[in-house]
Amino acid sequence: MSAEDLAVEPLLAARRLLGATLWSGEVAIRLVEVEAYGSDPSGPWPDPAAHSYPGPTARNAIMFGPAGMLYVYLSYGMHTCMNVTTGADGTASAVLLRAGEVIAGHEQARSRRPAARTDADLARGPGNLGSALGITLTDYGTRLFDTASPIRLELGPELTDPAAIAVGPRVGVRLAADLPWRLWIPGAPGLSAYRRSPRAPRLDRPA
């Protein structure tokens, strides 16, 4: 499989990323939880929670590029979070990598995540996932399907059994908080906890 398999609408791309393996050096992580994010208002999937929504900036420019590239940013100024770009070149969308299971390079991942109490905690949550892989802001724009890249993405067989994928609202976003664009593999090690943003409007109240 290749980057072309992710040049699709964000929710389908998110499904294709579940169960994929992300390599960084000796560490490999199986992706067990992801979140889809859409486009700016001129795009086909307007999403006010997406970084792309205000239009292209120096920070989010990669979201408007081709599929299969790494979009890295700092959350709260300290957590390195990773997205994989999706959709057609010129149309913004991406999938946030929320959690994974370390399947190779456990010692190195543990050295980067000394606070993790168990192996299941090593890549639980987007910031921890980035730390376990040793991702930094300098990895922004990495081509994940380039065989010469130090960070590589290997897509697995698409999960077609409805029971193999759970769907729910995204974590911690204020806008479009109830859009069911978070996907995970039920029962997988390393799943993160759901936390609704306290700033998100309640379903029974107008936004």
N, C-alpha and C positions, 0 to 999 in steps of 0.2 A: 504494500500500500504506500501511497505517496501523499504529498501536500495537496494534490488534486482532490483527494478524498475528503479534505476539509474545506474545499472551496464551495461550500453549501451554506444553507441558512444555519444560524447559530445553534438552534436546538438539535438539529440533526448532527452537526459537528460535535456537539457535546456528547451525544450518544456514541459516536464513533471513537471518542477519546476515552470513554470508560473502559477500563481493562487494558489500556495501552501501557507501554513501558517507557519511562523517561530515564535516560542514562546521562550521568555527568561523571566522567572519569570512571572509577571503579564502582560507584554507587548506582544502583538501579532501583527504581521505584515504580510499582504498579499503581496506576491511578484508580482510585476507588470512589472519588467524589469530585464533581465539577459543577461550574455555574456558567450558564450562557449569558452573554451581553450583546446587545444589538447596536444599532446605528444612530447617527445624528438624525434630525427631523427630515432631512432630504433623502435619507436612505430608505430601504424597504422594510426595516425593522426598528422604527423609532423607539428608543429606550432611554427615558430620562435618568435611569440609574447608571448608564454606561459612561465611561470616561470619554467616549467619542461624541457624546450628545452635544457639547458646545461647538463642535466642528474641529478641524485639524489644529493641533498645537504642537509645540516641540515635544511635549511629554507623550501625547497619544498618537503621533503621526504614524507609527508602525501599525496601528489598528486599521488604517486606511490602505495598507499595502497588501501584498499577496498572502495567501494562506500558508500556514506552516512555519511562521516566524515567532520568536519569543518576545513578548512584551513584558518587561520587568519594571516594577515601580515600588516605591517605599510606601508602606501603610503606617500611618502615625509616625512617620519619620524614622522608623527602626525595623519594621518587618519587610523583608524582601518577598514580594508576591509575584507569581508568574501567570501569564496568560499565553495561550496559543492563538495566533490570529487565524481567522476563518473567513469564509465568503470570498467573493471575487475581488481581484485587485481594483482598488479605488472605492470599494464599498466597505464601510467600517463594521466590524464585528469581531468578537474574540470570546474565548472560553477561559475562565479563571480555573486554575488547578487548585482545588480546595484541600485534598487529602490523598494520602497514598500509603501503600504497604512496602517497606523496604524488602527487596528480594535478593539483593547482592550488595556487598560492601558495607556490611553491618558495622564493622569496627570503625570505619571512617565516619559513617553517619553518627555513631554514638559519640565520637570525639567532637563532632560539631554540635551535638545536642546533649550535653552532659546533664541537663535538667530533666531529660526524658526518663520517666520511671520504668517504662517497659518498651520493648521494641515496637509495640503498637502505637506508642506515643511519639515515635521519632518523626513522623511526617503527618501528624494529626493537625490539620489546620494549614491554611495557605502560607503563613509565615514560617512555620516549622518545616513545611515541605521544602521551601526555598533554602532554609538553613541546612537541612540534612543533605541536600545536593550541592551545597557550597555556591549557590547562585549569588551573583552580585549585579549591581547596576551596569557594569561593563558588559554583561551578557545580553543586554538589550539589542534586539535585531538579529540574534543568532538564527541561522537557517537550520531548523531542527531535522530536516530530511537530507541534509548534506552529509555524506558519509565521512567527510573530513572534519566535520564539526566536533568540538569537544563535548557538546550537549546534543544528544540525539533522541529522537522520538520514534518508537516502533509501534505502529498500530496493530492491534490484535484482531481476531475475528469479531465482527459486530455482534453485540448482544441483542438477539432478536426475540428471545422469550420475554414476554411482558413481566413475568415474575422476577426476572434477573435485574430489573432496573426499578428503583423507587424514584418518585418525582415529588418535589415540594417547593415552597417559596425560598427565595434567596436569603442569605444571612446578612443581617446588619444594614441593609439599604433602607433609606428613608422613602425614596420614590419607587413606584412600581414594586412595592414590597411583597405583594401577594402573587406576582407573576410566577407560575410554577416552572422556573427555569433552572432549578438546582436538581441534579441527578446524582444518584449514588447506588452502589451495589449493596443490597441489604445483607447485613451480617458480616461485612468485610472488616478486617482489622484496620484501625486508624481513622474511622469515620469521625468527623467533627460534630460538635453539638450545635443544634439550631438555636440561634438567638435572634429574635425579631428586634429591629431597631425601636427604641422607645420614642423616636421622633416620627415613626411611620404612622399615617392616619389609620384609625381603626376601620374595619370593614363596614361597620354600621354607621359611619360618619362620613360626610363629604370631605374630599381632600382639601 
